[in-house]
Amino acid sequence: MEITGTGSGSGLTAREAGLVACRRCARVWPMGTESCGRCGSPLQSRDTASLSRVWALWLAGVICYIPANTNPMLITQTLLSNSKSTIVGGAVDLIHHGSIGVAIIILIASVLIPVGKFLAIAYLAISVRRGSGISAARRHHLFEVVEFIGRWSMIDVFVVAILSSLVQLSVVASIHPGSAALTFALSVIFTMLSAQAFDTRLFWDTTDQRNETT
């Protein structure tokens, strides 16, 4: 059942109705309730420290992403050579060997998606403070996309783990993960935590404040 406001005819928000929703299970409780009676999570109408955690985790992810692209992701040892490949360097090698499709997938999952997530989270955080010409609903959709694609960002780490377990031919040839595998995994984890720390209800507060001023 939709509850409509008495003034402008727009939908009545939970805060205006004296209610607060649990961010974990979505159960609604009266304002002032300290914890959710269903899942036990603490209840807050708005998480005022949300943006601070978002920026802290975002910065940690960016810092880890730099060595993830400069340090070797894969170390291949044979009887005659010892080669190290970065993410981009490995993709270039795949292109030279004719595996263009695999190289494109790696570049998208390891470069395009992480950089896109960094930019999207930064934009959403800035829009809460300074406002945006994009509606709150569209920004919320962008946030959902960022959360959805986050699970696919570990493809490089999975590939390295699989190769390391399969290609172990004693002294003939072996493949080991490089230091970039750890920093890349940390970067993905920090970015996912940064997105999860976001209180998306702040989008709508910014829109309401702009409507009041106009």
N, C-alpha and C positions, 0 to 999 in steps of 0.2 A: 504494500500500500504506500502510495507516495504522499508525503506530507508537504504541503505548500505553505509558503510564507504568507502573511497577511498584507504585506506592503507591496512588493513588486511582483508577486505571483511566482517567484522563483522557488526552487526546491529548498526546503529547510535543512540546514546542515545538522550533523550530530551535535556539534558544539552549541549551536543555537537552541537545540532541543534539550540541552542539559545532559547529553550522553557522551560517552567516550568508547571508542572501539578498540578491541585488542588487535595489535598488529600481527600477532601470530596466528590466531584462530578466527579472527573477524567477529567474535561475539561482542555485542554491545552491552554496556553497563552504565548505570547512572554516574554522572559526573561526581568525582570525589572518591570513587572506589579505587583502592590502592593496587589491588592485584586481580587478575582474571580468575573467576571462580571455576572456569573450565580447564585452562591449561596452566594457571599459576603465574603467567607472565605479568610483570609490572605494567600498570596502565598509565599512560600520559596522553593528554589531549594533543600536545605538541612536544616534540623532543627538541628543546632549545639548543642542546649541545650537538645536534646531528651534523651540522655543517662543519664543525671543528673536527669531528672524527672523519668525515668524508675527505676533507682536505689533507689531513695527516696521513691517512691510508693511501690516498691518491698520490701524494708526494713520495711515499715509500715505494709504491709501484713504479713510478717514473724512474726513481733512482736505481732500482733493480733492473729495469728494462734496458738501461744503457749498457752495462757490462754483458747483458744477455745477448746483445747484438755485436759486441766487439770481441768477446772471448769465444773460444771454440766450443761449438755445441757437440761435435762428434770427433773422436780421435780414432783413426784407423791405423793399426800397426800390422805390417807384413814383414817378411824376411828381408825385403829389399828397400822398404820405405816406411816412413812414419808421417802421416798427413793429418792435418787439423782443419776442420771446416766450421765456419760460422754459419748462422742461419741463412743469410743472403748468399754467402759463398757456396753453400751446399745446394741451394736452389739453382744457382748459375751452373754448377757442375751437372746437375740433372738436365738442364736445358741443353748443354753441350752433348750429353749422351742420348738426347732424343726424348727424354721423359718430361715433355713440356707440361702435360696435364698435372703430373705430381708436383712439379715445381710451382705451378700456379696455385695449387691448393696450399702448399707450404707458405708461399708468400702472403696469400690472403689470410691464413690462420695465424701466422706468426708476425706479420708486419701490419697489414691493413686493418685487421680486426682490433689488435691491441691499441694501435694509434687512434683508431676511431673511437674506442671506448674511453681513452684518456680525454679526447676532445669533447665527447658527449657528456661525460661526468662533469668536466670543468664548466662546460656551458650551462648545464642544469644547475650547478651550485651558484654560478654567477647570476643566473636569472632569478634565483630566489632573493638575492640581495638587491639587484638593480632593476629587476623586472625584465620583461621580454615581450616582443610583439607577437610571439607565438602563444596560442591559447594554452591554458593549463592542461586541457585534455590531450593536446598533441605532445606536450612535454612529458606527460605521464606515459603516453604510448612509446616515446623515445626511450624512456627509462625502462619500460618492459622489454624493449628490443635489446638494450644493453645487458639486462639480466639474462635474457634467453640465450644470447650468443656467448655468454661468459663461459659456459661449460665446454665449448668447442675450442677454447684458446689453448688447451693443453696438448694439442695434437703433436707438436714437436717433441714434447717430453715423452709421449706414448711411443712415437716412432723410435726415439733413441733407446727407450727401455726394451722394445721388441728386438731391435737390431743387436743390442748388447747381449741379449739372452740367446739369440739364434746364431749369430756369427761368432763363434768361439772355437777356432780350429787350432787350438794349442799354440805351437810356435809358428805355424804357417800364417795365420791371420787372426786378428781379433779386433773388436770394436768396443770402445769404452765411451761413456758419456763425459763430455767436457764440463768445465766449470759453468758454462753458460746454461746448462740444463737446470742447475739449481737456482740461479738468479732468475731465469725465465719463469720457472715454476713459482718462485716467490712473487714475482711481478704479477702473475695471473691471480694468485691468491689475494694479494693486497688490493688489486683492482676489484675483485669480486666482493671483498669485505667492504671496500669503499662504497660500492653500489648498495650493498645491503644495509649500510649505516644511514642511507639517505631516508629522511622522513618526507615522503612524497606529498603529504598533506600540506606542506609549506608552499607547493605550487599554487594551490587554491587560495591560500591566504594572500599571496602576492596579487592574484587576480582580483580578489575582493577589495584589497586596499586601493588598487588602481581604479576600480569602479566607483569607490566612495569619493575619491579625489576628483573624478570627472563628473 
